[in-house]
Amino acid sequence: MTMTEAAPVTEPRSDGVEHVDVVVVGAGVSGIDAAYHLRERFPDKSFTVLEAQDNRGGTWWTHRYPGVRSDSDLFTYGYRFKPWRGPSIAAGEEILAYLDEVVTENDLERYIRYQHRVTAAGWSTEDRRWTVEVTRDDTGERLRLTTDFLWMCQGYYNHTKPFQPQWEGMDRFHGVVVHPQQWPEDLDYTGKRVVVIGSGSTAATMIPAIAEKAEHVTMLQRSPGYFFAPPSTHELAVTLRALDIPEEWTHEILRRAYITQLDELARLSHEAPDDLRAFLMESMRPLLPEGFDVEKHFTPKYRPWQQRILFVPDGDLFAALREGTASIVTDTIDSFTETGIRVASGEEIPADIVITATGFDLSVFGDVAFTVDGEPVDFTERITWRGIMISGIPNMAYVFGYFRYSWTLRADLVSDLVCRLFEHMRDRGATTVVPTIRPEDAGMQVGPWSDPENFNAGYVLRSQHILFKQGDREPWTHMLEYEQEREILPKADLDDGSLVYS
Ligand SMILES: Cc1cc2nc3c(=O)[nH]c(=O)nc-3n(C[C@H](O)[C@H](O)[C@H](O)COP(=O)(O)OP(=O)(O)OC[C@H]3O[C@@H](n4cnc5c(N)ncnc54)[C@H](O)[C@@H]3O)c2cc1C
């Protein structure tokens, strides 16, 4: 069958329970990747993508605040199979347009069902299948599907409820408080005094955009992050495009260039963290206004790479600081007043609008209630199999991309492995696969799925207690570096005894 011919896709039936070979949960970058791979590699499998929101794009549909953009380069954030033709760092809208092209070119739209929120998934060993409970967010209708395999592409945070800390006095503040995840389309900040609480990439990307129209924007951070200000388009891309090189080549060459750069960052962060820190600090200094207190506002408490390094294309955040349209206060919040925010030093920052760029509320598998043979699954007691499957959970894979490399690099690797697993099961005549702790692994050390020594972003640390664990050896680990996994995952032994087939 060619890509243009119709692949099996079932229509919802009103008379009974519909069955599909695979259910993909989520139509963000990962869910579209999964659908592409299924369509490409298994044209005979029926599948559907269930998406809670009313449109595709996941993160890029949820986050539509001014200036929203990637902070990874799009050559690696884009898929391996679809060349990126734009600037290295892209606006949210450009990413959505790219995803639309992927959906259209591969005829994926007809597989996606919007406003279908998966609420529960129950595995029956007897029936060898999942029963998936769905609520339609538009009509409230409840549906039920069965499937052989669940491919969870739900991302890592709650799309409807952001992480919103409460501070004393918030209720007496006369201005507007907004979370970037719930940006009101009609919010007019022209000529307004805006305070953005946060120091992550959301704060860094929105501040220059808002500063263009606001009277002034203050970035209020408790502690600083690491920044790096590369050009928004890689000079190699400019050269290759000027030479009229096919976009496929440019895509591949730029992917390799960026991956090499990130590998080098990862290597330096482990082998020479002090040198890397000095390099990052020194590269920022000339971009800042004369006499700027770099030690106070730009000296993080953690090692570089323990959190994502914030990319500021063309240094636009620094330009806003130089022009005086934005400034930084590094302090803790004491309370909100009627007219602004008071910080611990006693200073009061006047504000008409406060934007709480305070991050996400991490959710475990899209808040789907899992059961296996009627028993509720407590993920905190489970161990990850290579950051792709979970011990004791049959026929389920999940996508968790990289935090520091582009998410999609891992989504592509995971898709490859899941496809290889499907082929392997077909060759073995198996219908069920269960990650199972082998006798030799029984006494292994178990710890948080993400080692805080290695990666310590707030939303991960806040949620360790609700997440699954990892062991001290392969295949029971979740690796964070593409450099390792691009070698390991394609060769991972599917017959090492940790996957039990029947
Ligand atoms: C503003 C912002 C900028 C970012 N920039 C970058 C970047 O530059 N580089 C990078 O690598 N990463 C970045 N990230 C991380 C980003 O989340 C990932 O890159 C990627 O978009 C995740 O894609 P996903 O498809 O796995 O999950 P998501 O984008 O989170 O999409 C998951 C989808 O699943 C749906 N869903 C969830 N639960 C259910 C359910 N129970 N039933 C049905 N549907 C469900 C959601 O509605 C959502 O549409 C950024 C994140 C944010 C918030």
The ligand as an SDF file (V2000), in Angstrom:
LIG
                    3D

 53 58  0  0  0  0  0  0  0  0999 V2000
    5.9610   27.2360   25.9420 C   0  0  0  0  0  0  0  0  0  0  0  0
    6.7450   25.9750   25.7690 C   0  0  0  0  0  0  0  0  0  0  0  0
    7.8510   25.9600   24.9450 C   0  0  0  0  0  0  0  0  0  0  0  0
    8.5520   24.7820   24.7650 C   0  0  0  0  0  0  0  0  0  0  0  0
    9.6340   24.7950   23.9380 N   0  0  0  0  0  0  0  0  0  0  0  0
   10.3230   23.6630   23.7440 C   0  0  0  0  0  0  0  0  0  0  0  0
   11.4510   23.6460   22.8750 C   0  0  0  0  0  0  0  0  0  0  0  0
   11.8440   24.6410   22.2860 O   0  0  0  0  0  0  0  0  0  0  0  0
   12.1080   22.4780   22.7110 N   0  0  0  0  0  0  0  0  0  0  0  0
   11.7290   21.3370   23.3410 C   0  0  0  0  0  0  0  0  0  0  0  0
   12.3610   20.3120   23.1530 O   0  0  0  0  0  0  0  0  0  0  0  0
   10.6710   21.3240   24.1740 N   0  0  0  0  0  0  0  0  0  0  0  0
    9.9600   22.4560   24.3920 C   0  0  0  0  0  0  0  0  0  0  0  0
    8.8850   22.4380   25.2380 N   0  0  0  0  0  0  0  0  0  0  0  0
    8.4350   21.1640   25.8480 C   0  0  0  0  0  0  0  0  0  0  0  0
    7.2140   20.6290   25.0430 C   0  0  0  0  0  0  0  0  0  0  0  0
    6.2040   20.3110   25.8970 O   0  0  0  0  0  0  0  0  0  0  0  0
    7.6140   19.4770   24.1500 C   0  0  0  0  0  0  0  0  0  0  0  0
    8.5980   19.9470   23.2640 O   0  0  0  0  0  0  0  0  0  0  0  0
    6.5050   18.8950   23.2600 C   0  0  0  0  0  0  0  0  0  0  0  0
    5.7050   19.8990   22.7090 O   0  0  0  0  0  0  0  0  0  0  0  0
    5.6830   17.8810   23.9540 C   0  0  0  0  0  0  0  0  0  0  0  0
    4.8750   17.3020   22.9690 O   0  0  0  0  0  0  0  0  0  0  0  0
    3.8890   16.1100   23.3130 P   0  0  0  0  0  0  0  0  0  0  0  0
    3.0970   15.8530   22.1070 O   0  0  0  0  0  0  0  0  0  0  0  0
    4.6630   14.9810   23.8890 O   0  0  0  0  0  0  0  0  0  0  0  0
    3.0070   16.6650   24.5130 O   0  0  0  0  0  0  0  0  0  0  0  0
    2.0790   17.9450   24.5820 P   0  0  0  0  0  0  0  0  0  0  0  0
    2.5500   19.0150   23.6900 O   0  0  0  0  0  0  0  0  0  0  0  0
    1.9480   18.2430   26.0270 O   0  0  0  0  0  0  0  0  0  0  0  0
    0.7040   17.4310   23.9920 O   0  0  0  0  0  0  0  0  0  0  0  0
   -0.0240   16.4330   24.6340 C   0  0  0  0  0  0  0  0  0  0  0  0
   -1.4380   16.4430   24.1040 C   0  0  0  0  0  0  0  0  0  0  0  0
   -2.1110   15.3630   24.7140 O   0  0  0  0  0  0  0  0  0  0  0  0
   -3.3900   15.7990   25.1070 C   0  0  0  0  0  0  0  0  0  0  0  0
   -3.8370   15.0040   26.2510 N   0  0  0  0  0  0  0  0  0  0  0  0
   -3.2790   14.9470   27.4990 C   0  0  0  0  0  0  0  0  0  0  0  0
   -3.9710   14.1240   28.2780 N   0  0  0  0  0  0  0  0  0  0  0  0
   -4.9840   13.6360   27.5260 C   0  0  0  0  0  0  0  0  0  0  0  0
   -6.0470   12.7330   27.7840 C   0  0  0  0  0  0  0  0  0  0  0  0
   -6.2160   12.1680   28.9860 N   0  0  0  0  0  0  0  0  0  0  0  0
   -6.9100   12.4410   26.7860 N   0  0  0  0  0  0  0  0  0  0  0  0
   -6.7600   13.0030   25.5550 C   0  0  0  0  0  0  0  0  0  0  0  0
   -5.7800   13.8750   25.2580 N   0  0  0  0  0  0  0  0  0  0  0  0
   -4.9010   14.1800   26.2370 C   0  0  0  0  0  0  0  0  0  0  0  0
   -3.2120   17.2530   25.4590 C   0  0  0  0  0  0  0  0  0  0  0  0
   -4.4390   17.9580   25.3470 O   0  0  0  0  0  0  0  0  0  0  0  0
   -2.1800   17.7040   24.4300 C   0  0  0  0  0  0  0  0  0  0  0  0
   -2.7750   18.2460   23.2940 O   0  0  0  0  0  0  0  0  0  0  0  0
    8.1710   23.6030   25.4480 C   0  0  0  0  0  0  0  0  0  0  0  0
    7.0750   23.6420   26.3130 C   0  0  0  0  0  0  0  0  0  0  0  0
    6.3700   24.8150   26.4770 C   0  0  0  0  0  0  0  0  0  0  0  0
    5.2020   24.8040   27.3850 C   0  0  0  0  0  0  0  0  0  0  0  0
  1  2  1  0
  2  3  1  0
  2 52  2  0
  3  4  2  0
  4  5  1  0
  4 50  1  0
  5  6  2  0
  6  7  1  0
  6 13  1  0
  7  8  2  0
  7  9  1  0
  9 10  1  0
 10 11  2  0
 10 12  1  0
 12 13  2  0
 13 14  1  0
 14 15  1  0
 14 50  1  0
 15 16  1  0
 16 17  1  0
 16 18  1  0
 18 19  1  0
 18 20  1  0
 20 21  1  0
 20 22  1  0
 22 23  1  0
 23 24  1  0
 24 25  2  0
 24 26  1  0
 24 27  1  0
 27 28  1  0
 28 29  2  0
 28 30  1  0
 28 31  1  0
 31 32  1  0
 32 33  1  0
 33 34  1  0
 33 48  1  0
 34 35  1  0
 35 36  1  0
 35 46  1  0
 36 37  1  0
 36 45  1  0
 37 38  2  0
 38 39  1  0
 39 40  1  0
 39 45  2  0
 40 41  1  0
 40 42  2  0
 42 43  1  0
 43 44  2  0
 44 45  1  0
 46 47  1  0
 46 48  1  0
 48 49  1  0
 50 51  2  0
 51 52  1  0
 52 53  1  0
M  END
$$$$
